[in-house]
Amino acid sequence: MKLLRVGTAGAERPALLDAQGTLRDLSGLVDDIDGALLADDEALGRIRAAGAAGELPVLDATGLRVGPPVGRIGKVVCIGLNYHDHARETGSAAPAEPVVFFKAADTVVGPYDTVLVPRGSTKTDWEVELAVVVGRTARYLESAEEGLAHVAGYAVAHDVSEREFQMDRGGTWDKGKNCETFNPLGPWLVTADEVPDPQALGLRLWVNGEPKQDGTTADQIFPVGEVVRYVSQFMVLHPGDVINTGTPAGVAFGQPEPKPYLRAGDVVELEIDGLGRQRQELKPA
């Protein structure tokens, strides 16, 4: 299923994009697309049955904002340097264990929302990423297979970063990763049953129409199931939590000087096979 949330920010309603590409209203069945729903197999089954039977009301998508496909996100866990080609372009050795950092949940915005260039920024960068949405509580998982079994679905994420704040201002990466609007998510949450192999997905990103990233999740150093297993050794993952699993080569930071960092007025578009496409215009904060 392709689940999404539409409407003004903070007042989104749950919806389903059916197999014919028609937007369907889920508000008569569920309150929201969130961790409580994703952990409820019975509720998900009702959505599947109603969608298959054509019983859901049609929503007019004209002018309708698409919000993040998951509401009330508890935490956004991010994995750095998780593609062989991205490690090479940044001159870094492949890590022996996943590099883990966080984004605040309030950095998450819709897939077509404006991204704000922070005040004083000179090194705002792009990163297309596969986002994993947790569907079952995960703690101390023992195998990558268990990790995959705890995934509710997948989405496109844009892990926007400010490299000066991240690298040159002291401390950890948090300052360069948590600026407002720095995690567009969506347009859809595609349930795990529709993504049989998360290690066979193409990821692409364009800036002002120019191709910048063109990679595949087959190049991940730590695959999705192992990432979920690993993270569960250090924290409890709850339904509705999001894991951004890293970016392939092609970011501005990895390019020769002068590096083509983003500026207000730029337009970024990104997509992942089967998971949809995003588009953001950048504006000054």
N, C-alpha and C positions, 0 to 999 in steps of 0.2 A: 504494500500500500504506500501511497504518497500522501503523507499527512502534513498539513500546514496550518498556519494561523494568520488570519487576515483582519484588517481594520486598523484604526488609529493606535499609536503606540500606547501601551498600557491597557487597552480595551479590545484586544484582538479576540476573534471568535474562532473556534476550531473548524477545520474544513478538510475535505478529501478531494484530491484530484483523481478522477476515475480513469479507467483504461482508455476512454475515448477523449481524454483531455478536458472533460467538463468539471467545473468546480462545484462541489456539493457541500451543503451546510451540515455540520455535525452537531450544532448546538442543541438540537433536540435529543441527542443521545448522550453527550458528554459535556462537561463544563469547560474543559481545556485539554490541550495536548501537553501533558506534563509527566513528571515521574510517577505520580499516582496512577495515571492511565496506563503508562508503559509497563507497569508492574502488574496490571490487571488483565490476565489472559481472557477472562470472560468478557470484559468490556471491549477489548480488541476484537474478539470473535463476533460480537454484535455489530461492530463497525464493518467488518469484512462481509458479513451476511447481508446487511442493509445495502452496502455498496454493490454487491453482486446482484441483488434483487432489483436495483434501480429505485429504491424506496426513498432516497435522500433528496431533499429539496435542492434545486439548482440555485447557485449564487451568481448574481451578475458581477463579473470580475471587472467591469469597466470602472477605471479610476480607483480601484480598491487597492490599498496598500497591502503588501505582503510583509508580515512581521517575521521574527525568528520562529522556526517551526517548533520550538520547545519553550514552554513557559516555566517560570519559577525554577530556573536552573540553580542548583546548589553551588557547584564549583565548575570551573573550566581548567582542566589539567592539560598542560602542553608538553610536547616532546620535541626537544631541539636536536638538530644535526642527525636526523633520522633517515637521510637518503645518502647513499654513497656519493652520488654526483654533487650534491650540495656540500658535503664535507670537503670534497676535493676542491671545489671552486672557492671555498673560504680558507683553504690552506690548513684545514684541521684534520687530525687523525680521526678515523671512525671510532666513536666512543665504545668502551668495553661494556658499559651499561647504559640504558636510556638516560638522557639528560632531561630532568623533570623541572618544570617551573609552572607558575600559575598565572592566569588572567582572572581578574575579578568578573563575576557574573554580569555586572552592570556595564561591561564593555560590549556586550552582545547587542547587536542591532539587526534590523532586517536586511535582506540581501540587496535591496535597491536603495537603502537609506544613504544619506550623505555621510561621508567620512570626513572628519575634521582634522586638518593639519594643526598640530599643537603650536601654541605660541612659542616662538623662538626656535622652531624646528628647522633644520637644514638637511636632515637625513631620514625622512619618512620613507619607508620601504614596503614592498608588497610581498605576500607569501600565500599562495594557494595551498590549501591543506584538506585532507580527508578528516572530517570530524566523526568521531564515534560517540553515539549516545547510549548510555548505560540503561539496561532494562531490568536488571536484577541486582540486589545488593551483593557486592563482591568484596570479600575479605579473605586474604591468605589463599588465593586460588593456587592450585597445584600444577596446572598445565595450561598451555596455550589453547588447547581445545576447550577447557573450561572457560578461558577468557572469552573466546568467541561465543560461547553459549550464554554469556551474560550481556551480550550486545543486543539492544533493541533495534537499532538501525543506524543509518549513515546520512551525512549531509555534507554540503560544501561549506568550508570555513575560509575566511580571509584573515590570516593572522598578521594584521598590520603592525608594523614595528617602527620605532624611532631609534636609529642605530647610535646616534650620539648619546642620547639618554641611556640607552642600553649598555653601551660599551665604555663610554668615556667619562661618565659622571659619578663613578664610584658605586660601591655596593653590588647588589645582584642585578639581574636583568629587569626587575620589576618596573623601574621608571620608564623603560622604553617599550613596555608591553601593555601597560594599563591605561593609556590615554583614552579619553572618551571616544566611543564609536569604533574602537580598534579591533572589533571581532564581528563583522557581518557574518550571519549564519543563515543557511537556507539556499533556495526557496523552500525545499521540502525536507521532511524526515522520511527517508525511504526505508521501510522495514527490512530487517536482516534477511528475511526469506526471499527478497527480490535482489539481493546482492550475494550470490552464491560464493563468489571468490573476491574478497576485498583486496587481494594482492594482484588483481588484474584490471585495475582501473587507470585510465589515462587522466592526467590533470593538465590543464592549460590556463594561461593567463596572458592578457594583452594590456598594454598601456597606450591609450590614444590610438587604438587599432593596430599597434605594432606588437607582434608576438614576443613575449619575454620568457615564459616558462612553458615547457612541453615535456612532461615526465610521466612516469608510471609508478604505481604503488608496488610493482614488482621490485623496484630498486630500494625499497625500505630496508634499513639495516635491521630493525626490529619490527616484525610484522604485527598486525593488529592484535591477534590473540595473545602474543607474547607481551605486548605493551599493556594490555588489560591485566594479565597475570602479574606482571612486574609491579605495576602501580598499586595493585591490591595488597602487596607486601608492606606498603608504607602508609596506606590510608584506606579507609572504607569508601568504596565507591557506591553511591546510592542511585536508584532509578532517577533518570533525568540529568545526571551529571554528564558533562561533555569532555571528551578527550580530543584535542587537536594533535594529529599524529605526525606532524613535520611537513617540510616543504622540499620539493625537488630543486635542482639547480635553476639559475636564471634570475635570482634576486638582484637588486641594484648593488647591494653590499659586495657581491661576488664579482662585479664587473670592473674593468679597468677605469682609471681616473680619466676624465671627471665622471664619477659615478652618477647615473641618471636618476637620482632620487625624485620622489613625487613632490609636486607643487600644487597649490590651489589652482583649480581649473582643469587638472588632469582627470581623465576618465579611465577607470580600471574595470575590466571585464574578466571573469574567470568561470571555469566550468570543470566538472568531473563527469566522466561517462555515467549516464543513467541517473545522476543526482541533480541535474539542473544547472542553471547558469545564473551568475550574479552580475550586477553592474552598479558601480558607485562613482559619483562625481565628488571630487575633493574640494572642500571649501575651507577658508581660514577659521580657526576656533575663535 
